[in-house]
Amino acid sequence: MNIAVVGTGYVGLVTGVGLSAIGHHVTCIDIDEEKVNKMKQGISPIFEPGLEDLMKENILADRLHFTTNYADTFLNLDIVYIAVGTPENEDGTANLTFIDKVVDQIAYYTKKEIIVVTKSTVPVGTNHYIKDKLTKQNPNVAFEVVSNPEFLREGSAVYDVFHGSRIVIGSDSEAAAEVMHQVNEPFGIPIFKTDTCSAEMIKYASNAFLATKISFINEIANVCEKVNADIEEVALGMGLDNRIGSQFLKAGIGYGGSCFPKDTKALKQIADEVDYEFGLLNAVIEFNNKQRKKLLNQALLDFDSLAGKNIGILGLAFKPDTDDIREAASLEIIPELVKMGANVKAYDPVAMDNAKKVLPAEVTYVDSPTLALADTDLVFILTEWADIRDLPLSTFENQMRNSNVYDGRNCFSQKDIQQSNLQSYYSIGRAAKRQEVLV
């Protein structure tokens, strides 16, 4: 089929490339001409493992194209995907400005019957709003609108396109739902068809549940620290129960990124708008905001002051295998350290360029974990990149001036920690290693 995907962020680009890989003719549209020119060469604007290879393969096969031109692209389309951002408003609601702009373009340029697929995460009722707007602006064309929420994980999005747990298709038209079933069938992933509003809610409910699961295990971790239990043993024992499962039971310093924080707040607003107090979700949001500063608060308990301390930061992205720093713990911790008068140097294998745009100018950036450790008084581990997890503990001992390690991702085993010569090591939900005097 002839498909257009509007928006080439994490969702739009990966979706478009994936659809081309299963045989569809796909044109990705973006308003940024420089970005489009790079994508035509197979250069991805985002860091996502495996994405560039797949782009180049399908560009060469003449199934994948990139353009800024709506008019020519919309002449002979069967389906158009909307995959633009829905950023968070100040009150937590989803901002639909970019959605509206795309809908205006679709209504203006479309000349024949078309299916509009909403891939962006939108509040319940948005797809009905889109259809009403399209019909009013262009009553001569028959529009069907389908909700097809994404469940891609940053850092493994390419894998998820071909190995996801389900594809959700929400439509009030059986014919449109059947067309979308045919479009997606080559992925070989279970397809679940439902009504439009339910599909919209599935996306928010899924992310809110996972955010709740992360917050729950972090709450348990905080209790474990006080009762001398090991959160990793506790999580393993819990996860063996099939009703609970082992995924998202990794204790740490909270969730971040482009989805969980935004979607939990948006779902809270959806509940507020129908006069329902979502107490559980309110608690999840409040707790996660506190958890992201847990390492910093512990360091402040351990030291009289962090002023003048040389502090290393290992990891800036909100998770490994992505350059996305949105809602990352680094954005909470580093500005506070700079305000306190600490000397901060940071390392991340791919996210430093993005971090430089938003972090204080006083931060120094280095090209290796070892350089980030050199001559420091303490280090914060904020992202569990492989080259950070694989560091020998002797590197911390030898490179740091004072080997005080605050590990927000539990990168190292308790056995190795206890056998090390680190002055101190603090992690999440496990016994701390302490010398008598921290310096």
DRENDO-1510 file (C-alpha; in Angstrom, 1 decimal, always signed):
<recs>
REC; n; res; u; v; w
REC; 1; MET; +0.0; +0.0; +0.0 .
REC; 2; ASN; +1.0; +3.6; -0.4 .
REC; 3; ILE; +1.5; +5.0; +3.1 .
REC; 4; ALA; +2.7; +8.4; +4.4 .
REC; 5; VAL; +4.0; +8.9; +7.9 .
REC; 6; VAL; +3.9; +12.5; +9.2 .
REC; 7; GLY; +6.6; +13.1; +11.8 .
REC; 8; THR; +10.0; +11.5; +12.0 .
REC; 9; GLY; +10.7; +11.3; +15.7 .
REC; 10; TYR; +11.2; +8.1; +17.6 .
REC; 11; VAL; +7.7; +6.8; +16.8 .
REC; 12; GLY; +7.2; +8.1; +13.3 .
REC; 13; LEU; +10.6; +7.2; +11.9 .
REC; 14; VAL; +10.7; +3.7; +13.3 .
REC; 15; THR; +7.1; +3.1; +12.3 .
REC; 16; GLY; +7.8; +4.2; +8.7 .
REC; 17; VAL; +10.9; +2.2; +8.4 .
REC; 18; GLY; +9.2; -0.9; +9.8 .
REC; 19; LEU; +6.3; -0.6; +7.4 .
REC; 20; SER; +8.6; -0.3; +4.5 .
REC; 21; ALA; +10.5; -3.4; +5.7 .
REC; 22; ILE; +7.4; -5.5; +5.4 .
REC; 23; GLY; +6.8; -4.4; +1.8 .
REC; 24; HIS; +4.7; -1.2; +1.9 .
REC; 25; HIS; +5.7; +1.9; -0.1 .
REC; 26; VAL; +6.3; +4.5; +2.6 .
REC; 27; THR; +7.0; +8.3; +2.5 .
REC; 28; CYS; +8.0; +10.0; +5.7 .
REC; 29; ILE; +7.2; +13.7; +5.9 .
REC; 30; ASP; +8.9; +16.2; +8.1 .
REC; 31; ILE; +9.0; +20.1; +7.9 .
REC; 32; ASP; +12.7; +20.2; +8.7 .
REC; 33; GLU; +14.5; +20.2; +5.3 .
REC; 34; GLU; +18.0; +19.6; +6.7 .
REC; 35; LYS; +16.7; +16.7; +8.7 .
REC; 36; VAL; +15.0; +15.2; +5.6 .
REC; 37; ASN; +18.1; +15.5; +3.5 .
REC; 38; LYS; +20.1; +13.6; +6.0 .
REC; 39; MET; +17.4; +10.9; +6.2 .
REC; 40; LYS; +17.5; +10.5; +2.5 .
REC; 41; GLN; +21.1; +9.5; +2.9 .
REC; 42; GLY; +20.2; +6.9; +5.5 .
REC; 43; ILE; +21.3; +9.1; +8.4 .
REC; 44; SER; +19.0; +8.9; +11.4 .
REC; 45; PRO; +18.3; +12.0; +13.5 .
REC; 46; ILE; +18.0; +9.8; +16.6 .
REC; 47; PHE; +20.2; +7.2; +18.2 .
REC; 48; GLU; +18.4; +3.9; +17.9 .
REC; 49; PRO; +20.3; +0.6; +17.5 .
REC; 50; GLY; +19.8; -1.0; +14.1 .
REC; 51; LEU; +17.7; +1.9; +12.7 .
REC; 52; GLU; +20.2; +3.3; +10.1 .
REC; 53; ASP; +20.9; -0.1; +8.6 .
REC; 54; LEU; +17.2; -0.7; +8.1 .
REC; 55; MET; +16.8; +2.8; +6.6 .
REC; 56; LYS; +19.5; +2.3; +4.1 .
REC; 57; GLU; +18.2; -1.2; +3.1 .
REC; 58; ASN; +14.7; +0.1; +2.3 .
REC; 59; ILE; +15.9; +3.3; +0.7 .
REC; 60; LEU; +17.9; +1.1; -1.7 .
REC; 61; ALA; +14.9; -1.1; -2.3 .
REC; 62; ASP; +12.9; +2.0; -3.3 .
REC; 63; ARG; +10.3; +1.4; -0.6 .
REC; 64; LEU; +11.3; +4.2; +1.8 .
REC; 65; HIS; +11.3; +7.9; +0.9 .
REC; 66; PHE; +11.6; +11.2; +2.8 .
REC; 67; THR; +10.1; +14.6; +1.9 .
REC; 68; THR; +8.9; +18.0; +3.1 .
REC; 69; ASN; +6.2; +18.1; +0.4 .
REC; 70; TYR; +2.7; +17.3; +1.5 .
REC; 71; ALA; +1.0; +18.2; -1.8 .
REC; 72; ASP; +2.8; +15.6; -4.0 .
REC; 73; THR; +2.8; +12.9; -1.3 .
REC; 74; PHE; -0.9; +13.1; -0.7 .
REC; 75; LEU; -1.9; +12.7; -4.3 .
REC; 76; ASN; -2.1; +8.9; -4.3 .
REC; 77; LEU; -2.2; +7.7; -0.7 .
REC; 78; ASP; -4.1; +4.8; +0.8 .
REC; 79; ILE; -3.2; +5.5; +4.4 .
REC; 80; VAL; -1.6; +8.4; +6.3 .
REC; 81; TYR; -0.1; +7.9; +9.8 .
REC; 82; ILE; +0.0; +10.9; +12.3 .
REC; 83; ALA; +3.1; +10.5; +14.4 .
REC; 84; VAL; +3.9; +14.0; +15.6 .
REC; 85; GLY; +4.6; +14.9; +19.2 .
REC; 86; THR; +2.0; +15.6; +21.8 .
REC; 87; PRO; +4.1; +17.5; +24.4 .
REC; 88; GLU; +2.9; +18.2; +27.9 .
REC; 89; ASN; +1.1; +21.4; +28.7 .
REC; 90; GLU; +1.8; +23.2; +32.0 .
REC; 91; ASP; -1.3; +21.6; +33.5 .
REC; 92; GLY; -0.3; +18.1; +32.4 .
REC; 93; THR; -2.7; +17.8; +29.5 .
REC; 94; ALA; -1.5; +16.7; +26.1 .
REC; 95; ASN; -0.8; +19.6; +23.7 .
REC; 96; LEU; -2.5; +18.8; +20.4 .
REC; 97; THR; -1.1; +21.7; +18.4 .
REC; 98; PHE; +1.0; +19.5; +16.1 .
REC; 99; ILE; -1.9; +17.1; +15.6 .
REC; 100; ASP; -4.1; +20.0; +14.5 .
REC; 101; LYS; -1.5; +21.2; +12.0 .
REC; 102; VAL; -1.2; +17.8; +10.4 .
REC; 103; VAL; -5.0; +17.4; +10.2 .
REC; 104; ASP; -5.2; +20.7; +8.4 .
REC; 105; GLN; -2.7; +19.5; +5.9 .
REC; 106; ILE; -4.6; +16.2; +5.4 .
REC; 107; ALA; -7.9; +17.9; +4.9 .
REC; 108; TYR; -6.4; +20.4; +2.4 .
REC; 109; TYR; -4.4; +18.1; +0.2 .
REC; 110; THR; -6.4; +14.8; +0.2 .
REC; 111; LYS; -8.6; +14.2; -2.9 .
REC; 112; LYS; -9.7; +10.6; -2.4 .
REC; 113; GLU; -10.9; +8.2; +0.3 .
REC; 114; ILE; -8.2; +7.7; +2.9 .
REC; 115; ILE; -7.6; +6.1; +6.3 .
REC; 116; VAL; -6.0; +8.4; +8.8 .
REC; 117; VAL; -4.1; +6.4; +11.5 .
REC; 118; THR; -3.2; +8.1; +14.8 .
REC; 119; LYS; +0.1; +6.8; +16.1 .
REC; 120; SER; +0.7; +9.7; +18.4 .
REC; 121; THR; -0.4; +9.3; +22.0 .
REC; 122; VAL; -3.6; +11.3; +22.4 .
REC; 123; PRO; -6.3; +11.7; +25.0 .
REC; 124; VAL; -9.4; +9.6; +24.8 .
REC; 125; GLY; -11.8; +11.2; +22.2 .
REC; 126; THR; -9.1; +12.7; +20.0 .
REC; 127; ASN; -9.6; +10.4; +17.1 .
REC; 128; HIS; -13.3; +11.3; +17.0 .
REC; 129; TYR; -12.3; +15.0; +17.1 .
REC; 130; ILE; -9.9; +14.4; +14.2 .
REC; 131; LYS; -12.5; +12.7; +12.1 .
REC; 132; ASP; -15.1; +15.5; +12.8 .
REC; 133; LYS; -12.5; +18.2; +11.9 .
REC; 134; LEU; -11.5; +16.4; +8.6 .
REC; 135; THR; -15.1; +16.0; +7.6 .
REC; 136; LYS; -15.9; +19.6; +8.2 .
REC; 137; GLN; -12.9; +20.9; +6.4 .
REC; 138; ASN; -13.2; +18.6; +3.4 .
REC; 139; PRO; -16.7; +17.1; +3.1 .
REC; 140; ASN; -16.0; +15.8; -0.4 .
REC; 141; VAL; -13.7; +13.1; +0.9 .
REC; 142; ALA; -14.6; +10.0; +2.9 .
REC; 143; PHE; -12.2; +9.8; +5.9 .
REC; 144; GLU; -11.9; +6.9; +8.3 .
REC; 145; VAL; -9.8; +7.5; +11.4 .
REC; 146; VAL; -8.1; +4.6; +13.3 .
REC; 147; SER; -6.3; +4.6; +16.6 .
REC; 148; ASN; -3.1; +2.6; +16.5 .
REC; 149; PRO; -1.1; +3.4; +19.6 .
REC; 150; GLU; +2.6; +2.6; +19.7 .
REC; 151; PHE; +4.4; +0.4; +22.3 .
REC; 152; LEU; +8.0; +1.0; +21.3 .
REC; 153; ARG; +10.7; +1.1; +23.9 .
REC; 154; GLU; +13.5; +3.6; +23.2 .
REC; 155; GLY; +16.7; +1.7; +22.8 .
REC; 156; SER; +15.0; -1.4; +21.4 .
REC; 157; ALA; +12.4; +0.2; +19.1 .
REC; 158; VAL; +13.5; -1.6; +16.0 .
REC; 159; TYR; +13.3; -4.9; +17.8 .
REC; 160; ASP; +9.9; -4.1; +19.1 .
REC; 161; VAL; +8.5; -3.3; +15.7 .
REC; 162; PHE; +9.0; -6.9; +14.6 .
REC; 163; HIS; +8.7; -8.6; +18.0 .
REC; 164; GLY; +6.1; -6.6; +19.9 .
REC; 165; SER; +3.6; -8.2; +22.2 .
REC; 166; ARG; +0.5; -6.9; +20.3 .
REC; 167; ILE; -0.7; -4.4; +17.8 .
REC; 168; VAL; -3.8; -2.5; +18.9 .
REC; 169; ILE; -6.2; -1.3; +16.2 .
REC; 170; GLY; -9.1; +0.9; +17.4 .
REC; 171; SER; -11.8; +1.8; +15.0 .
REC; 172; ASP; -15.6; +2.3; +14.8 .
REC; 173; SER; -15.5; +1.1; +11.2 .
REC; 174; GLU; -15.1; -2.6; +10.7 .
REC; 175; ALA; -13.9; -2.0; +7.1 .
REC; 176; ALA; -11.1; +0.4; +8.2 .
REC; 177; ALA; -10.1; -2.0; +11.0 .
REC; 178; GLU; -9.8; -4.9; +8.5 .
REC; 179; VAL; -7.6; -2.8; +6.2 .
REC; 180; MET; -5.3; -2.0; +9.1 .
REC; 181; HIS; -5.3; -5.7; +10.0 .
REC; 182; GLN; -4.0; -6.5; +6.5 .
REC; 183; VAL; -1.4; -3.7; +6.7 .
REC; 184; ASN; +0.0; -5.0; +9.9 .
REC; 185; GLU; -0.4; -8.8; +9.4 .
REC; 186; PRO; +3.1; -9.2; +7.8 .
REC; 187; PHE; +4.7; -8.2; +11.2 .
REC; 188; GLY; +3.5; -11.6; +12.5 .
REC; 189; ILE; +2.5; -10.0; +15.9 .
REC; 190; PRO; -0.9; -10.6; +17.6 .
REC; 191; ILE; -3.4; -8.0; +16.5 .
REC; 192; PHE; -6.1; -6.8; +18.9 .
REC; 193; LYS; -9.1; -4.9; +17.4 .
REC; 194; THR; -11.3; -2.8; +19.6 .
REC; 195; ASP; -13.3; +0.4; +19.5 .
REC; 196; THR; -11.5; +3.8; +19.1 .
REC; 197; CYS; -11.8; +5.1; +22.7 .
REC; 198; SER; -10.7; +1.8; +24.2 .
REC; 199; ALA; -7.6; +1.8; +22.0 .
REC; 200; GLU; -6.7; +5.3; +23.1 .
REC; 201; MET; -7.1; +4.3; +26.8 .
REC; 202; ILE; -5.0; +1.1; +26.3 .
REC; 203; LYS; -2.0; +3.2; +25.6 .
REC; 204; TYR; -2.3; +5.4; +28.7 .
REC; 205; ALA; -3.4; +2.6; +31.0 .
REC; 206; SER; -0.4; +0.4; +29.9 .
REC; 207; ASN; +2.2; +3.1; +30.5 .
REC; 208; ALA; +0.6; +4.1; +33.8 .
REC; 209; PHE; +0.6; +0.5; +35.0 .
REC; 210; LEU; +4.3; +0.1; +34.1 .
REC; 211; ALA; +5.1; +3.4; +35.9 .
REC; 212; THR; +3.2; +2.1; +38.9 .
REC; 213; LYS; +5.1; -1.2; +38.9 .
REC; 214; ILE; +8.5; +0.7; +38.8 .
REC; 215; SER; +7.4; +2.9; +41.6 .
REC; 216; PHE; +6.2; +0.0; +43.7 .
REC; 217; ILE; +9.5; -1.8; +43.4 .
REC; 218; ASN; +11.3; +1.4; +44.3 .
REC; 219; GLU; +9.2; +1.8; +47.4 .
REC; 220; ILE; +9.9; -1.7; +48.4 .
REC; 221; ALA; +13.6; -1.0; +47.8 .
REC; 222; ASN; +13.5; +1.9; +50.2 .
REC; 223; VAL; +12.0; -0.3; +52.8 .
REC; 224; CYS; +14.6; -3.0; +52.2 .
REC; 225; GLU; +17.3; -0.5; +53.0 .
REC; 226; LYS; +15.8; -0.1; +56.5 .
REC; 227; VAL; +15.1; -3.7; +57.3 .
REC; 228; ASN; +18.4; -5.2; +55.9 .
REC; 229; ALA; +16.8; -7.0; +53.0 .
REC; 230; ASP; +18.3; -7.1; +49.5 .
REC; 231; ILE; +15.9; -5.7; +46.8 .
REC; 232; GLU; +17.4; -7.8; +44.0 .
REC; 233; GLU; +16.7; -11.0; +45.9 .
REC; 234; VAL; +13.2; -9.7; +46.8 .
REC; 235; ALA; +12.5; -8.7; +43.1 .
REC; 236; LEU; +13.7; -12.1; +41.9 .
REC; 237; GLY; +11.5; -13.9; +44.3 .
REC; 238; MET; +8.5; -11.8; +43.4 .
REC; 239; GLY; +9.1; -12.1; +39.6 .
REC; 240; LEU; +9.0; -15.9; +39.8 .
REC; 241; ASP; +5.3; -15.5; +40.4 .
REC; 242; ASN; +3.7; -15.6; +36.9 .
REC; 243; ARG; +0.9; -13.3; +38.1 .
REC; 244; ILE; +3.6; -10.6; +38.8 .
REC; 245; GLY; +6.3; -11.3; +36.3 .
REC; 246; SER; +9.9; -10.2; +36.4 .
REC; 247; GLN; +9.8; -7.2; +34.0 .
REC; 248; PHE; +9.9; -3.7; +35.4 .
REC; 249; LEU; +11.0; -4.9; +38.8 .
REC; 250; LYS; +14.5; -3.3; +38.6 .
REC; 251; ALA; +15.0; -0.9; +41.5 .
REC; 252; GLY; +16.6; +2.4; +40.7 .
REC; 253; ILE; +16.1; +6.1; +40.7 .
REC; 254; GLY; +12.8; +6.2; +39.0 .
REC; 255; TYR; +11.4; +6.3; +35.5 .
REC; 256; GLY; +12.0; +9.0; +32.9 .
REC; 257; GLY; +12.0; +9.5; +29.1 .
REC; 258; SER; +9.3; +10.8; +26.7 .
REC; 259; CYS; +6.4; +8.5; +27.7 .
REC; 260; PHE; +6.0; +7.5; +31.3 .
REC; 261; PRO; +6.2; +11.0; +32.9 .
REC; 262; LYS; +4.0; +12.6; +30.2 .
REC; 263; ASP; +1.5; +9.9; +29.9 .
REC; 264; THR; +0.9; +9.4; +33.7 .
REC; 265; LYS; +0.3; +13.1; +34.0 .
REC; 266; ALA; -2.0; +13.1; +31.0 .
REC; 267; LEU; -4.0; +10.2; +32.3 .
REC; 268; LYS; -4.4; +12.0; +35.6 .
REC; 269; GLN; -5.8; +15.0; +33.7 .
REC; 270; ILE; -8.2; +12.8; +31.8 .
REC; 271; ALA; -9.5; +11.5; +35.1 .
REC; 272; ASP; -9.7; +15.0; +36.6 .
REC; 273; GLU; -11.8; +16.1; +33.6 .
REC; 274; VAL; -14.4; +13.5; +34.4 .
REC; 275; ASP; -14.3; +14.3; +38.1 .
REC; 276; TYR; -12.5; +11.2; +39.1 .
REC; 277; GLU; -9.7; +11.4; +41.7 .
REC; 278; PHE; -7.0; +8.9; +40.6 .
REC; 279; GLY; -5.3; +8.7; +43.9 .
REC; 280; LEU; -3.0; +5.8; +43.0 .
REC; 281; LEU; -1.6; +7.6; +40.0 .
REC; 282; ASN; -1.2; +10.8; +41.9 .
REC; 283; ALA; +1.0; +8.9; +44.4 .
REC; 284; VAL; +3.0; +7.3; +41.7 .
REC; 285; ILE; +3.8; +10.7; +40.1 .
REC; 286; GLU; +4.7; +12.2; +43.5 .
REC; 287; PHE; +6.9; +9.3; +44.5 .
REC; 288; ASN; +8.8; +9.2; +41.2 .
REC; 289; ASN; +9.6; +12.9; +41.5 .
REC; 290; LYS; +11.2; +12.3; +44.9 .
REC; 291; GLN; +13.0; +9.1; +43.8 .
REC; 292; ARG; +15.0; +10.8; +41.1 .
REC; 293; LYS; +16.8; +12.9; +43.7 .
REC; 294; LYS; +17.4; +10.0; +46.0 .
REC; 295; LEU; +21.1; +9.7; +45.3 .
REC; 296; LEU; +21.6; +13.5; +45.8 .
REC; 297; ASN; +19.7; +13.5; +49.1 .
REC; 298; GLN; +21.8; +10.5; +50.3 .
REC; 299; ALA; +25.1; +12.3; +49.4 .
REC; 300; LEU; +23.9; +15.4; +51.3 .
REC; 301; LEU; +23.3; +13.2; +54.3 .
REC; 302; ASP; +26.8; +11.7; +54.1 .
REC; 303; PHE; +28.7; +15.0; +53.6 .
REC; 304; ASP; +28.4; +18.3; +55.4 .
REC; 305; SER; +28.6; +20.1; +52.0 .
REC; 306; LEU; +29.2; +19.2; +48.4 .
REC; 307; ALA; +30.7; +22.7; +47.6 .
REC; 308; GLY; +34.1; +22.3; +46.0 .
REC; 309; LYS; +33.8; +18.6; +45.6 .
REC; 310; ASN; +34.9; +17.0; +42.4 .
REC; 311; ILE; +31.9; +14.9; +41.2 .
REC; 312; GLY; +31.7; +12.5; +38.3 .
REC; 313; ILE; +28.5; +11.7; +36.5 .
REC; 314; LEU; +28.3; +8.4; +34.7 .
REC; 315; GLY; +25.3; +8.4; +32.3 .
REC; 316; LEU; +23.1; +11.3; +31.2 .
REC; 317; ALA; +20.3; +9.6; +29.1 .
REC; 318; PHE; +17.2; +8.4; +30.9 .
REC; 319; LYS; +18.1; +4.8; +30.0 .
REC; 320; PRO; +20.8; +3.0; +28.0 .
REC; 321; ASP; +20.8; +2.6; +24.2 .
REC; 322; THR; +19.2; +6.0; +23.6 .
REC; 323; ASP; +20.3; +9.6; +23.4 .
REC; 324; ASP; +17.0; +10.8; +24.9 .
REC; 325; ILE; +17.5; +12.9; +28.1 .
REC; 326; ARG; +13.9; +13.9; +28.6 .
REC; 327; GLU; +12.9; +13.6; +32.2 .
REC; 328; ALA; +16.3; +12.0; +33.0 .
REC; 329; ALA; +17.6; +11.9; +36.5 .
REC; 330; SER; +20.7; +13.8; +35.3 .
REC; 331; LEU; +18.5; +16.9; +34.6 .
REC; 332; GLU; +17.4; +16.8; +38.3 .
REC; 333; ILE; +20.7; +16.2; +39.9 .
REC; 334; ILE; +23.4; +18.0; +37.9 .
REC; 335; PRO; +21.9; +21.5; +38.1 .
REC; 336; GLU; +21.5; +21.1; +41.9 .
REC; 337; LEU; +25.2; +20.1; +42.2 .
REC; 338; VAL; +26.3; +23.1; +40.2 .
REC; 339; LYS; +24.2; +25.4; +42.4 .
REC; 340; MET; +25.8; +23.9; +45.4 .
REC; 341; GLY; +29.3; +24.8; +44.0 .
REC; 342; ALA; +30.4; +21.3; +43.1 .
REC; 343; ASN; +32.8; +20.7; +40.1 .
REC; 344; VAL; +30.9; +18.4; +37.8 .
REC; 345; LYS; +32.2; +16.4; +34.9 .
REC; 346; ALA; +30.0; +14.0; +33.0 .
REC; 347; TYR; +30.2; +11.1; +30.5 .
REC; 348; ASP; +27.6; +9.4; +28.3 .
REC; 349; PRO; +28.4; +7.5; +25.1 .
REC; 350; VAL; +25.7; +9.1; +23.0 .
REC; 351; ALA; +23.6; +11.7; +24.9 .
REC; 352; MET; +26.2; +14.4; +25.7 .
REC; 353; ASP; +25.3; +16.6; +22.7 .
REC; 354; ASN; +21.6; +16.7; +23.8 .
REC; 355; ALA; +22.7; +17.3; +27.4 .
REC; 356; LYS; +24.9; +20.3; +26.5 .
REC; 357; LYS; +21.8; +22.1; +25.2 .
REC; 358; VAL; +20.0; +22.1; +28.6 .
REC; 359; LEU; +22.5; +21.5; +31.4 .
REC; 360; PRO; +24.5; +24.4; +33.0 .
REC; 361; ALA; +27.5; +25.7; +31.1 .
REC; 362; GLU; +29.7; +24.9; +34.1 .
REC; 363; VAL; +29.5; +21.1; +33.4 .
REC; 364; THR; +32.6; +19.5; +31.9 .
REC; 365; TYR; +32.1; +16.7; +29.4 .
REC; 366; VAL; +34.6; +13.9; +28.9 .
REC; 367; ASP; +35.0; +11.1; +26.4 .
REC; 368; SER; +35.3; +8.0; +28.6 .
REC; 369; PRO; +34.1; +6.7; +32.0 .
REC; 370; THR; +37.6; +6.6; +33.2 .
REC; 371; LEU; +38.1; +10.3; +32.6 .
REC; 372; ALA; +34.8; +11.0; +34.4 .
REC; 373; LEU; +36.2; +9.2; +37.5 .
REC; 374; ALA; +39.6; +10.9; +37.5 .
REC; 375; ASP; +40.4; +12.9; +40.6 .
REC; 376; THR; +36.8; +12.9; +41.9 .
REC; 377; ASP; +35.5; +12.8; +45.4 .
REC; 378; LEU; +32.3; +11.0; +44.6 .
REC; 379; VAL; +30.5; +9.7; +41.5 .
REC; 380; PHE; +26.9; +9.3; +40.6 .
REC; 381; ILE; +25.9; +6.4; +38.3 .
REC; 382; LEU; +22.7; +7.5; +36.6 .
REC; 383; THR; +22.5; +5.3; +33.5 .
REC; 384; GLU; +23.4; +1.6; +33.2 .
REC; 385; TRP; +25.3; +1.7; +30.0 .
REC; 386; ALA; +27.3; -1.4; +29.2 .
REC; 387; ASP; +30.6; +0.4; +29.3 .
REC; 388; ILE; +29.8; +1.6; +32.8 .
REC; 389; ARG; +28.5; -1.7; +34.1 .
REC; 390; ASP; +31.6; -3.4; +32.7 .
REC; 391; LEU; +34.1; -1.1; +34.6 .
REC; 392; PRO; +36.2; -3.0; +37.1 .
REC; 393; LEU; +35.7; -1.7; +40.6 .
REC; 394; SER; +39.5; -1.3; +40.7 .
REC; 395; THR; +39.1; +1.5; +38.2 .
REC; 396; PHE; +37.0; +3.4; +40.7 .
REC; 397; GLU; +39.5; +2.8; +43.4 .
REC; 398; ASN; +42.5; +3.8; +41.3 .
REC; 399; GLN; +41.0; +6.8; +39.4 .
REC; 400; MET; +39.0; +8.5; +42.1 .
REC; 401; ARG; +40.6; +10.8; +44.7 .
REC; 402; ASN; +38.1; +9.5; +47.2 .
REC; 403; SER; +36.2; +6.4; +46.0 .
REC; 404; ASN; +32.6; +7.2; +47.1 .
REC; 405; VAL; +30.2; +5.7; +44.7 .
REC; 406; TYR; +26.4; +6.4; +44.5 .
REC; 407; ASP; +24.9; +3.8; +42.1 .
REC; 408; GLY; +21.4; +4.7; +41.1 .
REC; 409; ARG; +21.1; +1.6; +38.8 .
REC; 410; ASN; +22.6; -1.2; +41.0 .
REC; 411; CYS; +25.3; -2.0; +38.4 .
REC; 412; PHE; +27.5; -4.1; +40.6 .
REC; 413; SER; +27.0; -7.2; +42.7 .
REC; 414; GLN; +27.0; -7.0; +46.4 .
REC; 415; LYS; +29.7; -9.7; +46.6 .
REC; 416; ASP; +32.0; -7.7; +44.4 .
REC; 417; ILE; +31.3; -4.5; +46.3 .
REC; 418; GLN; +32.0; -6.1; +49.7 .
REC; 419; GLN; +35.3; -7.5; +48.4 .
REC; 420; SER; +36.4; -4.2; +46.9 .
REC; 421; ASN; +38.4; -1.4; +48.5 .
REC; 422; LEU; +36.0; +1.3; +47.8 .
REC; 423; GLN; +35.6; +3.9; +50.6 .
REC; 424; SER; +31.9; +3.8; +50.3 .
REC; 425; TYR; +29.2; +2.4; +48.0 .
REC; 426; TYR; +25.5; +3.3; +48.1 .
REC; 427; SER; +22.9; +1.6; +45.9 .
REC; 428; ILE; +19.2; +1.3; +45.8 .
REC; 429; GLY; +17.5; -1.2; +48.2 .
REC; 430; ARG; +20.7; -2.9; +49.3 .
REC; 431; ALA; +23.1; -2.7; +52.2 .
REC; 432; ALA; +25.6; +0.2; +51.9 .
REC; 433; LYS; +29.4; -0.3; +52.2 .
REC; 434; ARG; +30.8; +2.4; +54.5 .
REC; 435; GLN; +34.2; +3.3; +55.9 .
REC; 436; GLU; +34.1; +5.0; +59.2 .
REC; 437; VAL; +34.9; +8.4; +57.7 .
REC; 438; LEU; +33.7; +9.7; +54.4 .
REC; 439; VAL; +36.1; +12.2; +52.7 .
</recs>
